[in-house]
């Protein structure tokens, strides 16, 4: 009977090697997806910043459109962006780290 245990252990070795290789492959894929997610969230943050900065003198979906109604004093001011105005960045849990920076 000791011989049958040895054969069973040897028979499982290629399967263990295959499983270990699959784990390594999955970890590489997970890291690649995490990096892609970080890149997309950075793009969202940058585009959101551009939208809020360029549209703020006239109004936007976040602050409203008072700029169309009033004088030019609003158009000459530089608006300070508040973290709570970043609706798109806040929509992702991992994207919130960009807002907090």
LOGU-22559 format. One record per residue: x, y, z of N, C-alpha, C in turn. Coordinates in pm, whole numbers, plus 32768, in hexadecimal, padded with zeros to 4 digits. Example, Ala and Ser with C-alpha at 12.3 -4.5 7.8 and 13.67 -1.06 7.14 Angstrom:
// LOGU-22559
85277DC7830C84CE7E3E830C85287EB6830C/85057F1F82C485577F9682CA850A80038313/
//
This chain:
// LOGU-22559
804F7F8780008000800080008053807F8000/80CD807D8038811B80F88032813681247FA3/814080C67F47815A80E97EBB80E581337E7D/806B81157EA77FF781577E6E7FF181EA7E99/801E820A7F11802382967F3C808582E67EE8/80F682A87ECB815C82EE7E7C8128830C7DF0/80E482A87DB480AD82C07D2F8045832F7D32/7FF583357D997F91839E7DA67FD084277DB3/803D84307DFD808184B07E0F80C384DC7D8D/80FE847B7D45813D849E7CC680D584C67C5E/806284877C627FFA84A67C017FC385337C18/7FC485647C947F9185E97CB27FF586577C97/807186397C8980D9869D7C7780C586F27BF9/80AA86B77B858091870C7B0F801687657B21/7FB387337B667F3C87857B7E7F5D87FA7BD9/7FB187E27C3D7FD9884E7C96802B88B67C4B/808388867BF380D488E37BA2807A89377B47/801788F67B0D7FBA893D7AB47F6989A47B04/7F3D897D7B7A7EF089D97BCE7F478A4F7BFA/7FC48A347C1E801F8AA07C4780388B007BD3/804A8ACA7B5C805F8B1F7AE77FE28B727AC9/7F6F8B367ADD7EF18B7F7AC77EE18BF07B2C/7F088BD77BA97F018C407C0F7F5E8CB47BEB/7FD58C957BBD80338CFD7B947FFA8D4D7B20/7FBE8D087ABE7F828D4B7A4C7F0E8DA57A77/7EBB8D727AD07E4A8DC17B007E798E3C7B4D/7EE38E2F7B997F188EA17BE47F4E8F0C7B83/7F908EE17B197FC08F407AB47F4B8F897A72/7EE28F3E7A537E6C8F7B7A167E288FDC7A77/7E228FB77AF67DE5900E7B5B7E3290927B66/7EB690897B657F0891037B6C7EF6915A7AF0/7EEA911A7A7B7ED591657A007E4C91AC7A02/7DE791677A317D6191A47A397D6192167A9F/7DA592037B0F7DAC926D7B757DF292E97B3E/7E5A92D57AF07EA293467AB37E4A938C7A4C/7E01934079FD7DA6937A799B7D3893CA79E1/7D0393957A4E7C9E93DC7A9C7CD594607AD1/7D4E945D7B057D8D94D77B387D9B953E7AC8/7DC295117A527DD3956A79E07D4C95A779B6/7CE3955779AF7C5F958979887C2A95EC79F0/7C3F95CD7A707C1096297AD87C5D96AD7AD5/7CDB96AA7AB27D2997257AA37CF397777A2F/7CD0973479C17C96977A794F7C1197BB7974/7BBE977279BE7B3D97A879EA7B5598237A41/7BB2981A7A9D7BD198897AF77C0099037AA7/7C5A98ED7A477C8F995C79F77C23999C79A0/7BD1994A79617B649981790D7AFC99C87962/7AE0999479D67A8299D47A317AB69A5C7A5E/7B389A627A7E7B779AE17AA47B6B9B467A32/7B8A9B1B79BA7B839B7479467AF49BA77932/7A929B4E793C7A069B77792C79DE9BDC7996/79FE9BC07A1379D59C1A7A7F7A1A9CA27A74/7A989CA37A4B7AE19D227A3F7AB29D7479C7/7A9C9D3479567A789D8078DE79E69DAA78DD/79929D5F791E79039D80791B78D79DD67992/792B9DE479F778FF9E297A7178D89EBC7A5D/79159F087A0478E89F9479F578599FA079C2/782C9F40797777A79F47793A77429EEE797F/77739E8A79C4771C9E2B7A0877369D9E79D7/77169D407A2B77259CB47A0676C09C607A50/76C09BE07A34765C9B867A6D76699B7A7B04/76DC9B977B3C76F29B897BCC76CA9C087C16/76F59C7B7BE776DF9CFA7C2D76629D457BFF/762A9D1E7B9275B79D647B5C75E49DC47AEE/75859E0C7AB575A19E617A4175879EF47A5C/75A99F227AD475959FAE7AF675E9A00D7AA0/76579FDF7A6B76AEA0317A177669A065799B/7607A01D796975BDA04B78F5755DA0BC7917/7537A0C4799574D4A12879BF7513A1AA79EC/758BA1A27A2975C5A2167A69762EA25E7A17/7675A2B67A5F76DDA3087A20775DA2BD7A06/77C1A30A79DD7840A2CE79B6789FA2B97A2C/7879A2E37AA478D3A2D17B1678EEA23E7B33/788EA1EA7B1678A0A15A7B297905A1247AC5/7902A1577A4B795BA12479E279EDA14579FE/7A08A1AC7A497A92A1D47A627AD1A1907ADC/7A80A14E7B2D7AB4A10C7BA57AE4A0807B85/7B4FA05A7BC97B7D9FD07BBF7B339F817C2B/7AEE9F197C017A9F9EC97C5E7AF79E637CA3/7AE29E527D237B289DEC7D707AD29D6E7D6D/7B109D017D437AC89C847D3A7AC29C407DC2/7A4B9C177DE97A389BD37E687A2F9B3D7E4E/7A649AED7EA87A5D9A5C7E9479CF9A267E80/796E9A607EC678E59A2E7EB978A69A4E7E32/78E59AA37DE278B39AC27D5C78E19A5B7CF5/79379A047D1A796D99A07CBE791499247CBD/78A499307C79784298C47C76787798477C32/78C298577BC778F497E27B807965979F7BCB/79BF97EC7C037A2E97B17C4F79FB97697CCC/799497A07D0A795D97627D82790C96E57D64/78EB96CD7CE6789996597CC478E595D67CCD/796795DB7CD779B995647CE479FF95657D6C/79FB94F67DB27A3A94ED7E357AD095057E2B/7B0E94C77DC87B9F94D97DBB7BC195607D7E/7B65959C7D357B7C96207CFC7B7B968F7D64/7B4296737DD77B3B96D87E427BC596FA7E76/7C2696A47E667CAE96C47E947CE897387E44/7CC197457DC57CF097B57D737CB698387DA6/7C3998357DD37BF798AD7E047C3898DD7E86/7C5F98807ED97C9898A27F5C7D2598DA7F54/7D6898C77EE37DF398F47ED67DFD99897ECF/
//
